[in-house]
Amino acid sequence: MLQVIQTNKLTKIYKGFDAVKNVSLSINKGEIYGFIGLNGAGKTTTIRMLLGMIRPTQGTSYINGKKVNHKNYNIWEKVGYMVETPYSYPELTVEENLEVYRRLRMVSSPDAVLNVMNLLNLTQYARKKAKDLSLGNAQRLGIAKSILHKPEILILDEPVNGLDPAGIVEIRELLQDLAFNQGVTILISSHLLSEVAKVATKIGIIHEGQLLQEIESIQLNKLLNQRLIIDSFDNKSAASKLSSAGYPSWINKDGLIETYNKKAIEHPEEISRLLVYQSFPPTKLIVEEEDLESYFLRIIREKGEMLK
């Protein structure tokens, strides 16, 4: 596979604080890489270093095999990006903003502005000033600017901020079309694992500046934990009986019995039989799969503790 975006032990230190520490990413052509982390985890700082906006304390970045520095300015010709806030000229209209950007990007086709407005459903707001746009439409304008010149590489920082559910689906479908049908390599950052999991082909989890895990999206569901949730008339006593019988159990924050014991999960009927025999018949017995947000938080907790 052709590596299009690469970072090698990228590090940024601010006054003794490691904002990013030894982050190494490798993103192939046509891939959608979801860069996941809590607010302040180091996502934007990594992206800003990758784009040459700030200098790394250590480490290097490469775009299409060329090192990111002030000498290789021509590498940005094929890159589109939106970082943090979708900046625009507030007193100019949507169409005027895009026309300015078309000229800055030296896009020769005069139809480029109309085409990208149609693509992002901005045509009806063409003559509206940027300062008067809703947060969602300002976000659409930022994305429109990033793809106006039909880049080969697209880097978007929190691209669905401010969008309603329908808008999120539209952007998801747009990114999938760009990557899968047009071969565009995409890096998107977000704190929303569930949304990124729907569009990304690969996911990297960053926490406190460190890359904790990289996984292929198709493997994600296999990593989700399952648990057996039980309710009875005396959960404290029932949990004690289960633990004594070899099924480690505890009371969760909702006051229900919870166990991750594999045998219990695969054979809940045995748990039911045991509790009935012990005079604690279950009133609820259900196998639940860990949701994506819970997985995200678990990985941060487990691997974060290992790195301390």
C-alpha positions in Angstrom: 0.0 0.0 0.0 1.2 3.5 -0.8 1.8 5.6 2.3 0.5 9.1 1.8 0.6 10.5 5.4 3.3 9.5 7.8 4.5 10.9 11.2 7.6 9.6 13.0 7.7 10.0 16.8 6.1 13.4 16.5 6.4 15.3 19.8 5.4 18.8 21.0 6.4 20.1 24.4 5.0 23.4 25.8 6.9 24.7 28.8 7.6 21.2 30.1 4.1 19.9 29.2 4.0 17.0 26.6 1.1 18.0 24.4 2.0 15.2 21.9 4.5 12.5 22.7 6.1 10.1 20.1 3.1 9.9 17.8 3.7 7.7 14.7 0.9 7.5 12.2 0.9 5.7 8.8 -2.1 6.4 6.5 -2.4 4.8 3.1 -3.9 6.1 -0.1 -7.7 6.0 -0.1 -7.9 5.3 3.6 -10.2 7.2 6.0 -8.2 7.4 9.3 -10.2 8.3 12.3 -8.1 10.1 14.9 -10.0 9.7 18.2 -9.4 11.4 21.6 -11.0 13.5 24.3 -10.8 17.2 24.1 -7.2 18.2 24.8 -5.8 14.8 24.0 -3.4 16.1 21.4 -5.4 15.7 18.1 -5.3 19.2 16.9 -1.7 19.8 17.9 -0.7 16.6 15.9 -2.6 17.9 12.9 -1.1 21.4 13.1 2.4 19.8 13.2 1.5 17.6 10.2 0.3 20.6 8.3 3.4 22.6 9.1 1.5 25.2 11.1 3.7 24.6 14.2 7.1 23.1 14.5 7.5 19.8 16.4 9.8 19.7 19.3 11.0 16.3 18.0 10.0 14.0 15.2 9.1 14.4 11.5 6.1 14.4 9.2 5.8 13.4 5.6 3.2 14.1 2.9 3.5 11.8 -0.1 7.0 10.9 1.0 8.2 14.6 1.3 9.2 16.0 4.6 7.0 18.7 6.0 9.0 21.9 6.3 9.0 25.4 4.9 11.1 24.4 1.9 8.6 21.8 0.6 5.7 24.3 0.3 4.5 22.7 -3.0 3.2 19.6 -1.1 0.2 21.6 0.0 -1.1 21.9 -3.6 -2.7 18.6 -3.2 -3.9 18.9 0.4 -7.2 20.3 1.7 -7.7 20.9 5.3 -9.9 22.5 8.0 -8.4 22.8 11.5 -10.4 23.8 14.6 -12.6 26.7 13.5 -13.9 26.9 9.9 -12.5 30.4 9.3 -14.0 32.7 6.6 -14.3 36.4 5.8 -17.3 37.4 7.9 -18.4 40.3 5.7 -18.3 38.3 2.5 -21.0 36.0 1.3 -20.7 32.3 1.0 -20.1 32.6 -2.8 -17.6 35.4 -2.4 -15.6 33.4 0.2 -15.4 30.5 -2.1 -14.5 32.6 -5.0 -11.6 34.1 -3.1 -10.5 30.7 -2.1 -10.8 29.5 -5.8 -8.4 32.2 -6.8 -6.0 31.6 -4.0 -5.9 27.9 -5.0 -5.6 28.9 -8.6 -8.5 26.7 -9.7 -9.2 27.6 -13.3 -12.7 26.3 -13.6 -15.3 29.1 -12.9 -17.9 26.4 -12.2 -15.9 25.1 -9.2 -17.6 27.4 -6.7 -21.1 26.4 -7.9 -20.3 22.7 -7.9 -18.9 22.7 -4.4 -21.9 24.7 -3.1 -24.3 22.2 -4.6 -22.2 19.4 -3.1 -22.4 20.8 0.4 -26.0 22.1 0.0 -24.9 25.7 0.3 -26.5 27.1 -2.9 -29.5 28.6 -1.1 -27.1 30.5 1.2 -24.8 31.7 -1.7 -25.6 35.4 -1.0 -25.7 35.2 2.7 -22.8 36.7 4.7 -20.6 34.2 6.4 -21.1 36.0 9.8 -24.8 35.3 9.6 -24.5 31.5 8.9 -25.6 29.0 11.5 -22.8 26.9 13.1 -23.7 24.0 10.9 -23.6 26.0 7.7 -20.3 27.7 8.7 -19.0 24.1 9.1 -20.2 23.2 5.6 -18.5 26.3 4.2 -15.3 25.3 5.9 -15.5 21.8 4.3 -16.4 23.3 1.0 -13.2 25.4 1.0 -11.2 22.3 1.9 -12.4 20.3 -1.1 -12.8 23.1 -3.7 -9.5 22.3 -5.4 -10.2 18.6 -5.5 -7.3 17.6 -3.2 -5.7 14.2 -3.1 -5.4 14.4 0.7 -8.0 15.8 3.1 -7.4 16.6 6.7 -10.4 17.6 8.8 -10.4 18.5 12.5 -13.8 17.8 14.1 -15.7 18.1 10.7 -19.2 17.3 12.0 -19.2 19.9 14.8 -22.5 21.8 14.8 -24.2 19.6 12.2 -27.6 18.1 12.7 -28.1 14.4 12.3 -29.0 14.7 8.6 -26.0 16.9 8.0 -23.7 14.4 9.7 -25.0 11.6 7.4 -24.4 13.9 4.4 -20.8 14.5 5.4 -20.2 10.8 6.1 -21.5 9.9 2.6 -19.4 12.7 1.0 -16.2 11.4 2.8 -16.9 7.8 1.8 -17.4 8.8 -1.8 -14.2 10.9 -1.9 -12.2 8.0 -0.4 -13.7 4.9 -1.9 -14.6 6.2 -5.4 -12.1 9.0 -5.9 -9.1 7.7 -4.0 -8.8 10.7 -1.7 -6.8 10.0 1.5 -8.6 11.4 4.5 -7.6 12.1 8.1 -10.4 13.2 10.4 -10.2 13.9 14.1 -13.1 13.7 16.5 -14.0 12.9 20.1 -17.1 11.0 18.8 -16.0 7.3 18.4 -19.4 6.1 17.4 -19.6 8.5 14.4 -16.0 8.0 13.3 -16.5 4.2 13.5 -19.2 4.5 10.8 -16.9 6.2 8.3 -13.3 5.3 9.1 -11.4 2.3 7.8 -8.8 2.7 10.5 -8.9 4.3 14.0 -6.2 5.7 16.2 -6.9 6.5 19.8 -4.9 9.2 21.4 -4.9 10.2 25.1 -2.8 12.7 27.0 -0.6 13.1 23.9 0.1 9.4 23.4 -1.2 7.1 20.7 -2.7 4.2 22.7 -4.1 2.0 20.0 -4.6 1.6 16.3 -7.3 -0.7 15.0 -8.9 -1.6 11.7 -12.6 -0.6 11.9 -13.7 -4.1 10.8 -12.0 -5.5 13.9 -13.6 -3.1 16.3 -16.7 -5.1 17.1 -14.6 -8.1 18.0 -12.9 -6.1 20.7 -16.1 -5.0 22.5 -16.6 -6.7 25.8 -19.8 -8.5 26.7 -21.4 -8.6 30.1 -24.2 -10.4 31.9 -26.6 -8.0 33.8 -28.8 -9.6 36.5 -31.4 -8.2 38.8 -33.1 -9.9 41.8 -34.8 -9.0 45.0 -31.5 -9.1 46.9 -28.6 -8.2 44.5 -25.9 -8.0 47.2 -26.5 -11.5 48.5 -27.1 -12.9 44.9 -23.7 -11.4 43.8 -22.0 -12.9 46.7 -23.4 -16.4 45.9 -22.4 -16.1 42.3 -18.8 -15.1 43.2 -18.6 -18.0 45.6 -19.8 -20.3 42.8 -16.9 -19.2 40.5 -18.7 -16.4 38.7 -17.0 -13.1 39.8 -19.7 -10.5 40.1 -20.3 -7.1 41.6 -22.9 -4.4 41.9 -22.6 -1.7 39.2 -23.5 2.0 39.4 -27.1 1.2 38.6 -27.4 -1.2 41.5 -27.6 -4.3 39.2 -25.4 -7.4 39.3 -22.7 -7.4 36.6 -20.3 -10.1 35.5 -17.8 -10.5 32.6 -17.3 -14.2 33.2 -17.3 -15.9 29.9 -19.1 -19.0 31.0 -21.9 -17.0 32.6 -22.3 -14.9 29.4 -22.4 -18.0 27.2 -24.7 -19.9 29.5 -27.1 -17.5 31.3 -29.5 -20.3 31.9 -27.0 -21.9 34.3 -26.9 -18.6 36.2 -30.6 -18.5 36.4 -30.8 -22.1 37.7 -28.1 -21.4 40.3 -29.9 -18.3 41.6 -33.2 -20.0 41.7 -31.6 -22.9 43.7 -30.1 -20.3 46.1 -33.5 -18.7 46.6 -32.6 -15.5 44.6 -34.6 -15.9 41.4 -33.6 -13.3 38.8 -36.1 -10.7 37.7 -33.8 -9.6 34.9 -31.1 -11.5 33.0 -29.7 -10.0 29.9 -26.4 -10.2 27.9 -25.2 -6.7 26.9 -22.4 -5.7 24.5 -20.2 -2.8 25.4 -21.0 0.2 23.3 -18.3 2.1 21.4 -18.0 4.9 23.9 -17.6 2.5 26.8 -14.8 0.7 24.8 -13.1 4.1 24.1 -13.2 5.0 27.8 -12.0 1.6 28.9 -9.0 1.7 26.5 -8.1 5.1 27.8 -8.3 3.9 31.4 -6.5 0.6 30.9 -3.7 1.7 28.6 -3.4 5.2 30.2 -2.6 3.5 33.5 0.0 1.3 31.8 1.8 4.3 30.4 2.0 6.1 33.7 
